[in-house]
């Protein structure tokens, strides 16, 4: 496993030593800088996961370093924790104004510092993977979640959700309206899943109009029925009055022939290991794609569950 790499910058060598000892408890890779200018050069030249920067340093103070980092589009994702002197309110405000993600006050409590670092590293990893449109976890988080469920031998149901006729809608109404449809779909999925009150439920955004929910088998039917009901209720609102009244839009197929395209619907394929063993993440995706394709054939919002059971082994002679 790759160690998170953290820059610690302070002109006081004793503080640097204390920080290095504290962070070594978490097995981080540490890089040290003794002034602001050196810190900025390291940030620009090395791949880092977090920077812990003292506010008062020679050559460039922490606020100046932080502002340079946050104004650089290639570096702005780097989380910065500002270290300030006790009672220095102006330093705290200055650091926050410069874009610092958090601050700690000297003398700091080691356990609190480590907790803040862990929190920011988790949040940053999640944000970097998040879909920019919905802010839901993306593919890396989805794979990690499914892998964790398999490794823990949890019983789960995975719902693969996809919008039908979405391309035709995008072609006619444009990407801005298409993005709003995706955001509204995400809101429906999040609201209905949250209502289940299952703390371990997971929602991800694969990309485009594809979503995934990981939940428990006994909740999945109720969840899908509510999502479909909400989506079908909202779907007509995405269209202008004329198309809404007709119940379809006119679009050309690949041969240039005009076709009547029904309003957007939602299809859901549900994979579960309740009745049969699933060995790897790719298997979940393959089954989910097959079931979702079956749901799409129904030409309306629907869901299809995998009801196949594991084959029983024949007794050996």
C-alpha positions as a printed NumPy array, in Angstrom:
array([[  0.   ,   0.   ,   0.   ],
       [  1.355,   3.442,  -0.958],
       [  2.14 ,   5.677,   2.01 ],
       [  0.476,   9.135,   2.003],
       [  3.192,  11.729,   1.408],
       [  3.029,  14.797,   3.652],
       [  5.084,  17.99 ,   3.521],
       [  5.834,  19.635,   6.87 ],
       [  7.168,  23.195,   6.647],
       [  8.489,  25.192,   9.613],
       [ 11.6  ,  27.286,  10.243],
       [ 11.933,  25.859,  13.763],
       [ 13.881,  22.565,  13.593],
       [ 12.478,  21.446,  16.958],
       [  8.904,  21.792,  15.653],
       [  9.856,  19.848,  12.534],
       [ 11.226,  17.051,  14.702],
       [  8.062,  16.937,  16.82 ],
       [  5.885,  16.859,  13.701],
       [  7.988,  14.111,  12.134],
       [  7.783,  11.957,  15.291],
       [  4.015,  12.545,  15.577],
       [  3.282,  11.707,  11.953],
       [  5.54 ,   8.659,  11.996],
       [  2.905,   6.977,  14.211],
       [  0.652,   6.776,  11.136],
       [  3.408,   5.551,   8.825],
       [  3.304,   8.628,   6.574],
       [  6.139,   9.514,   4.226],
       [  7.505,  12.855,   5.444],
       [  9.21 ,  15.614,   3.439],
       [ 10.553,  18.624,   5.341],
       [ 10.947,  22.278,   4.342],
       [ 12.551,  25.028,   6.423],
       [ 10.985,  28.105,   4.819],
       [  8.073,  29.078,   2.603],
       [ 10.054,  29.295,  -0.6  ],
       [ 11.472,  25.793,  -0.145],
       [  7.995,  24.496,   0.694],
       [  6.513,  25.934,  -2.5  ],
       [  9.306,  24.467,  -4.642],
       [  8.692,  21.02 ,  -3.129],
       [  4.932,  21.326,  -3.686],
       [  5.525,  22.195,  -7.342],
       [  8.056,  19.422,  -7.947],
       [  6.74 ,  16.446,  -5.946],
       [  3.478,  14.562,  -5.73 ],
       [  2.025,  15.207,  -2.271],
       [ -1.125,  14.202,  -0.407],
       [ -1.128,  17.017,   2.15 ],
       [  0.913,  20.039,   3.261],
       [  1.276,  21.09 ,   6.916],
       [  2.587,  24.662,   6.801],
       [  3.587,  27.074,   9.558],
       [  2.034,  30.505,   9.17 ],
       [  5.148,  32.49 ,  10.167],
       [  8.14 ,  31.457,   8.023],
       [ 10.985,  33.384,   6.337],
       [ 11.136,  34.119,   2.579],
       [  7.42 ,  33.298,   2.166],
       [  4.952,  32.98 ,   5.004],
       [  2.355,  30.225,   5.158],
       [ -0.42 ,  32.44 ,   3.847],
       [  1.586,  33.34 ,   0.739],
       [  2.45 ,  29.696,   0.085],
       [ -1.153,  28.62 ,   0.512],
       [ -2.444,  31.323,  -1.82 ],
       [  0.065,  30.323,  -4.509],
       [ -1.02 ,  26.699,  -4.207],
       [ -4.764,  27.362,  -4.279],
       [ -4.456,  29.727,  -7.269],
       [ -2.639,  27.094,  -9.341],
       [ -5.185,  24.922, -11.147],
       [ -2.815,  21.938, -11.088],
       [ -2.115,  22.248,  -7.359],
       [ -5.399,  23.592,  -5.951],
       [ -6.588,  20.09 ,  -4.986],
       [ -3.724,  19.733,  -2.454],
       [ -5.126,  20.072,   1.097],
       [ -3.267,  22.538,   3.303],
       [ -3.322,  22.631,   7.108],
       [ -2.038,  25.909,   8.532],
       [ -0.105,  25.863,  11.829],
       [ -0.562,  29.077,  13.815],
       [  0.662,  30.465,  17.131],
       [ -1.535,  30.292,  20.203],
       [ -4.096,  33.072,  20.264],
       [ -3.028,  34.48 ,  16.891],
       [ -6.547,  35.079,  15.559],
       [ -5.252,  37.149,  12.642],
       [ -3.09 ,  34.226,  11.525],
       [ -6.064,  31.861,  11.594],
       [ -8.209,  34.252,   9.582],
       [ -5.349,  34.938,   7.185],
       [ -4.804,  31.231,   6.601],
       [ -8.488,  30.555,   5.981],
       [ -8.733,  33.555,   3.642],
       [ -5.78 ,  32.184,   1.683],
       [ -7.648,  28.913,   1.136],
       [ -6.293,  26.677,   3.919],
       [ -8.447,  23.592,   4.475],
       [ -7.892,  23.551,   8.24 ],
       [ -5.597,  24.921,  10.938],
       [ -4.004,  23.747,  14.188],
       [ -2.672,  25.87 ,  17.017],
       [  0.772,  25.484,  18.611],
       [  1.36 ,  23.808,  20.978],
       [ -0.834,  21.158,  19.355],
       [ -2.22 ,  17.921,  20.746],
       [ -0.659,  15.078,  18.655],
       [ -3.79 ,  12.911,  18.639],
       [ -5.939,  15.833,  17.495],
       [ -3.494,  16.668,  14.706],
       [ -3.458,  13.069,  13.484],
       [ -7.26 ,  12.966,  13.565],
       [ -7.476,  16.149,  11.492],
       [ -4.977,  14.784,   8.97 ],
       [ -6.87 ,  11.502,   8.633],
       [-10.144,  13.365,   8.137],
       [ -8.761,  15.633,   5.42 ],
       [ -7.031,  12.779,   3.583],
       [-10.299,  10.803,   3.526],
       [-12.283,  13.803,   2.349],
       [ -9.765,  14.669,  -0.359],
       [ -9.677,  11.116,  -1.696],
       [-13.469,  11.12 ,  -1.85 ],
       [-13.66 ,  14.545,  -3.518],
       [-11.065,  13.701,  -6.166],
       [-13.082,  10.637,  -7.144],
       [-16.458,  12.376,  -6.925],
       [-18.485,  12.94 , -10.058],
       [-18.292,  16.714, -10.767],
       [-21.991,  16.926, -11.661],
       [-23.574,  15.141,  -8.682],
       [-20.638,  14.992,  -6.22 ],
       [-21.46 ,  11.321,  -5.695],
       [-18.572,   8.831,  -5.389],
       [-17.136,   7.76 ,  -8.742],
       [-15.748,   4.548, -10.189],
       [-12.763,   4.131,  -7.862],
       [-14.981,   4.413,  -4.78 ],
       [-17.563,   2.092,  -6.323],
       [-14.967,  -0.599,  -7.005],
       [-13.516,  -0.201,  -3.503],
       [-16.976,  -0.481,  -1.951],
       [-17.867,  -3.648,  -3.869],
       [-14.457,  -5.161,  -3.164],
       [-14.887,  -4.477,   0.551],
       [-18.331,  -6.152,   0.568],
       [-16.924,  -9.242,  -1.128],
       [-13.903,  -9.446,   1.168],
       [-16.123,  -9.089,   4.253],
       [-18.487, -11.743,   2.868],
       [-21.436,  -9.398,   3.303],
       [-24.856, -10.221,   1.862],
       [-25.797,  -7.393,  -0.497],
       [-27.85 ,  -6.253,  -3.454],
       [-26.335,  -3.972,  -6.089],
       [-28.712,  -1.857,  -8.184],
       [-27.47 ,  -0.632, -11.571],
       [-29.622,   2.299, -12.712],
       [-29.68 ,   3.745, -16.222],
       [-31.918,   6.255, -18.045],
       [-33.711,   5.154, -21.236],
       [-34.06 ,   7.435, -24.272],
       [-31.649,   9.878, -22.638],
       [-29.498,  10.412, -25.748],
       [-32.525,  11.507, -27.8  ],
       [-33.469,  13.917, -25.018],
       [-29.93 ,  15.338, -24.914],
       [-29.88 ,  15.78 , -28.698],
       [-33.095,  17.801, -28.669],
       [-32.874,  19.751, -25.4  ],
       [-29.102,  20.145, -25.055],
       [-26.536,  19.161, -22.464],
       [-27.539,  21.753, -19.867],
       [-31.047,  20.308, -19.659],
       [-29.54 ,  16.816, -19.78 ],
       [-27.346,  17.642, -16.798],
       [-30.398,  18.797, -14.86 ],
       [-32.102,  15.463, -15.576],
       [-29.037,  13.669, -14.183],
       [-28.967,  15.887, -11.089],
       [-32.679,  15.325, -10.471],
       [-32.19 ,  11.575, -10.886],
       [-29.385,  11.712,  -8.319],
       [-31.638,  13.633,  -5.909],
       [-34.376,  11.015,  -6.227],
       [-31.941,   8.14 ,  -5.701],
       [-30.312,   9.808,  -2.693],
       [-33.6  ,  10.778,  -1.056],
       [-35.222,   7.364,  -1.419],
       [-32.092,   5.487,  -0.334],
       [-31.634,   7.743,   2.685],
       [-35.217,   7.007,   3.762],
       [-34.26 ,   3.347,   4.238],
       [-32.085,   4.465,   7.132],
       [-29.519,   1.737,   6.465],
       [-26.18 ,   3.249,   7.562],
       [-24.153,   0.945,   5.302],
       [-26.021,   1.807,   2.075],
       [-23.823,   3.242,  -0.679],
       [-24.672,   5.394,  -3.711],
       [-22.262,   5.93 ,  -6.6  ],
       [-22.297,   7.713,  -9.968],
       [-20.591,   5.61 , -12.628],
       [-20.83 ,   8.457, -15.134],
       [-23.338,  10.008, -17.522],
       [-26.786,   8.653, -16.685],
       [-25.501,   5.516, -14.925],
       [-25.78 ,   5.112, -11.139],
       [-25.259,   2.334,  -8.624],
       [-26.756,   1.618,  -5.19 ],
       [-25.478,  -1.   ,  -2.758],
       [-28.053,  -1.999,  -0.151],
       [-29.514,  -5.026,   1.646],
       [-31.643,  -7.596,  -0.246],
       [-34.715,  -7.201,   1.953],
       [-34.949,  -3.468,   1.132],
       [-34.29 ,  -3.544,  -2.598],
       [-37.822,  -4.087,  -3.953],
       [-39.323,  -1.259,  -1.937],
       [-36.409,   1.021,  -2.87 ],
       [-36.659,   0.386,  -6.617],
       [-40.43 ,   0.779,  -6.645],
       [-40.173,   4.176,  -4.935],
       [-37.365,   5.383,  -7.204],
       [-39.362,   4.387, -10.291],
       [-42.533,   6.042,  -8.978],
       [-40.687,   9.287,  -8.213],
       [-38.839,   9.298, -11.51 ],
       [-41.975,   8.679, -13.596],
       [-43.742,  11.449, -11.715],
       [-40.917,  13.91 , -12.461],
       [-40.005,  12.794, -15.987],
       [-42.692,  14.861, -17.816],
       [-41.384,  18.023, -16.115],
       [-38.164,  17.736, -18.117],
       [-40.061,  18.466, -21.362],
       [-41.765,  21.522, -22.839],
       [-45.548,  21.722, -22.853],
       [-45.936,  20.435, -26.41 ],
       [-43.753,  17.341, -25.964],
       [-45.206,  16.676, -22.524],
       [-48.737,  16.742, -23.919],
       [-47.81 ,  14.418, -26.816],
       [-45.882,  12.062, -24.541],
       [-42.978,  11.773, -26.962],
       [-40.413,  13.706, -28.991],
       [-39.596,  13.311, -32.678],
       [-36.005,  12.333, -33.434],
       [-34.111,  10.835, -36.378],
       [-32.532,   7.394, -36.247],
       [-29.182,   6.484, -37.848],
       [-30.832,   6.118, -41.248],
       [-32.309,   9.605, -40.984],
       [-35.867,   8.368, -40.498],
       [-38.004,  10.229, -38.001],
       [-39.179,   8.284, -34.974],
       [-41.408,   8.972, -32.011],
       [-39.269,   8.651, -28.892],
       [-41.188,   8.155, -25.6  ],
       [-40.382,  10.216, -22.52 ],
       [-37.327,   9.278, -20.468],
       [-37.738,   6.261, -18.195],
       [-35.396,   4.458, -15.794],
       [-34.2  ,   0.844, -15.871],
       [-32.677,  -0.993, -12.921],
       [-30.808,  -4.295, -12.851],
       [-30.337,  -5.853,  -9.409],
       [-27.458,  -8.207,  -8.596],
       [-27.336, -10.087,  -5.284],
       [-25.196, -12.72 ,  -3.611],
       [-28.108, -13.821,  -1.449],
       [-28.832, -16.925,  -3.54 ],
       [-25.487, -17.542,  -5.214],
       [-21.828, -16.83 ,  -4.623],
       [-20.133, -13.914,  -6.339],
       [-16.358, -14.069,  -6.464],
       [-15.203, -10.761,  -7.93 ],
       [-16.302,  -7.206,  -8.79 ],
       [-16.244,  -7.798, -12.553],
       [-18.831, -10.541, -12.1  ],
       [-21.173,  -8.068, -10.41 ],
       [-20.81 ,  -5.65 , -13.309],
       [-21.404,  -8.32 , -15.955],
       [-24.584,  -9.608, -14.296],
       [-25.786,  -6.061, -13.66 ],
       [-25.353,  -5.077, -17.324],
       [-27.281,  -8.171, -18.442],
       [-30.177,  -7.523, -16.045],
       [-30.327,  -3.838, -16.899],
       [-30.552,  -4.755, -20.597],
       [-33.484,  -7.023, -19.774],
       [-35.23 ,  -4.184, -17.933],
       [-34.755,  -1.866, -20.918],
       [-36.678,  -4.261, -23.157],
       [-39.852,  -3.504, -21.216],
       [-40.053,  -0.014, -22.773],
       [-41.05 ,   1.568, -19.459],
       [-39.483,   2.229, -16.072],
       [-38.843,  -1.17 , -14.501],
       [-36.425,  -3.283, -12.504],
       [-35.205,  -6.85 , -12.943],
       [-33.72 ,  -8.988, -10.172],
       [-31.261, -11.828, -10.595],
       [-33.18 , -14.869,  -9.404],
       [-30.701, -17.484, -10.497],
       [-29.317, -19.719,  -7.787],
       [-25.966, -21.415,  -7.527],
       [-25.874, -24.749,  -9.293],
       [-25.634, -27.74 ,  -6.98 ],
       [-22.596, -29.87 ,  -7.498],
       [-23.243, -33.398,  -8.668],
       [-21.975, -36.037,  -6.244],
       [-18.736, -37.658,  -7.346],
       [-18.761, -41.383,  -7.963]])
